[in-house]
Amino acid sequence: MLLIGYGNPGRGDDGLGPAFSESMASRSLTGLDVDTDYQLVAEHALAISGHDLVIFADAEIGGAKAYSFREISPGAPEVLGSHSLVPETVLALCETLYGARPKAYVLGISGYEYGDVKEGLSKKASANLADAEVFFLGWLKQQAASKLVLPT
């Protein structure tokens, strides 16, 4: 399983994705590979091609709750450039270039302060990050439990 947290920590709450992935990396969770970046790029297609499951973690603007979690599928880009791809486009590139189609989810963590150049998360975004971490750790436990095979 691969977790990619992305965003710009120098833009306030835009750093939620990297904060999340760094927090998960510090836990050294078995079976979880972690990547942190400023943005998604075409090279991420190669990284995800070697995994059965990928989670993209990013800041979410205007979220109704602390976080959202949804499954996604490969999607064609409106414009394909070399900067700032969306997860669906990275999945489409993975499928096209490497013949791989991992199951994929987006974890959007609600943020509020993006405009100024500043390090650190707002208090509300930090609370949302903590809620997203609790959710994700529980989700990982469910994933692990579903893979257990009972002896017959």
C-alpha positions in Angstrom: 0.0 0.0 0.0 1.3 3.5 -0.9 0.3 6.7 0.7 1.1 10.0 -1.1 0.7 13.2 0.9 1.0 16.3 -1.2 0.7 20.0 -0.8 2.8 23.1 0.1 3.7 23.4 3.8 4.8 27.0 3.1 1.1 27.9 2.4 -0.5 27.3 5.7 -3.2 24.6 5.6 -2.1 23.5 2.1 0.5 21.5 4.1 -2.2 19.1 5.4 -1.2 16.4 2.9 2.5 16.4 3.8 1.7 16.7 7.5 -0.5 13.6 7.3 2.0 11.5 5.3 4.9 12.5 7.6 2.8 11.6 10.6 2.1 8.2 9.1 5.7 7.7 8.1 6.9 8.4 11.6 4.8 5.4 12.8 6.6 2.9 10.6 3.4 1.0 9.9 4.0 -2.4 8.4 3.0 -2.6 4.7 2.6 1.1 4.2 5.0 2.9 1.9 4.9 6.7 2.3 5.8 9.5 -0.2 5.5 13.2 0.5 5.6 15.8 -2.3 4.6 19.4 -3.2 2.3 18.2 -6.0 1.4 15.2 -8.1 3.5 14.7 -11.2 3.7 12.1 -14.0 6.5 10.3 -12.2 4.0 9.3 -9.5 2.4 7.0 -12.0 5.5 4.8 -11.9 5.5 4.8 -8.1 1.9 3.7 -7.8 2.3 1.0 -10.5 4.0 -1.3 -8.0 1.2 -1.2 -5.5 -2.2 -2.8 -5.2 -3.6 0.1 -3.2 -2.8 3.9 -3.1 -4.2 6.7 -1.0 -3.7 10.3 -2.0 -3.9 12.7 1.0 -4.4 16.4 0.3 -5.9 19.6 1.8 -9.5 20.1 1.0 -11.0 23.5 0.5 -14.6 24.0 1.6 -15.0 20.5 3.1 -18.3 19.9 5.0 -16.5 17.7 7.6 -13.1 17.3 9.1 -12.1 15.0 6.3 -13.5 13.1 3.4 -12.5 9.7 2.1 -13.6 8.4 -1.3 -12.6 5.8 -3.8 -11.5 7.1 -7.2 -11.0 5.7 -10.7 -8.6 6.7 -13.5 -9.8 9.7 -15.4 -8.8 11.6 -18.5 -7.4 15.1 -17.8 -8.9 18.2 -19.2 -5.4 19.5 -19.7 -2.3 17.4 -19.3 0.7 19.4 -18.3 3.8 18.6 -16.3 2.6 20.4 -13.1 -0.1 19.7 -10.6 -1.9 16.6 -11.8 -5.0 15.3 -10.0 -5.1 11.8 -8.6 -7.4 10.5 -11.3 -5.0 11.6 -14.0 -2.0 9.9 -12.2 -4.1 6.7 -12.1 -4.9 7.0 -15.8 -1.2 7.5 -16.6 -0.3 4.5 -14.5 -2.8 2.3 -16.4 -1.7 3.6 -19.8 2.0 3.5 -19.2 2.5 0.5 -16.9 -0.7 -1.5 -17.4 -1.4 -1.3 -13.6 -4.7 -0.2 -12.0 -4.4 -0.1 -8.3 -7.4 0.5 -6.1 -7.2 4.2 -5.1 -8.7 6.6 -2.5 -8.5 10.3 -1.8 -8.3 11.5 1.7 -9.2 15.2 1.8 -8.5 17.0 5.0 -10.4 20.2 5.5 -8.2 23.3 5.7 -9.1 27.0 6.0 -6.1 29.3 5.7 -4.2 29.1 2.3 -3.5 32.7 1.1 -0.4 33.8 3.1 3.1 32.4 2.8 3.5 30.8 6.3 4.6 27.6 7.8 2.2 25.7 10.1 -1.4 24.7 10.1 -4.4 26.6 11.5 -5.9 25.3 14.8 -9.0 24.0 13.1 -6.9 22.3 10.4 -4.7 20.7 13.0 -7.8 19.3 14.7 -9.0 18.0 11.4 -5.7 16.4 10.8 -5.9 14.5 14.1 -9.4 13.3 13.2 -8.2 12.1 9.8 -5.3 10.2 11.5 -7.7 8.4 13.9 -9.9 7.5 10.9 -7.1 6.3 8.8 -5.5 4.2 11.5 -8.8 2.5 12.1 -9.3 2.0 8.3 -5.8 0.4 8.1 -6.8 -2.0 10.9 -9.9 -3.0 9.0 -7.9 -3.6 5.9 -5.4 -5.8 7.7 -8.3 -7.7 9.4 -10.0 -8.4 6.1 -6.8 -10.0 4.8 -6.5 -12.5 7.7 -7.2 -16.0 6.6 -8.5 -18.3 9.4 -7.1 -21.8 9.4 -9.6 -24.6 8.4 
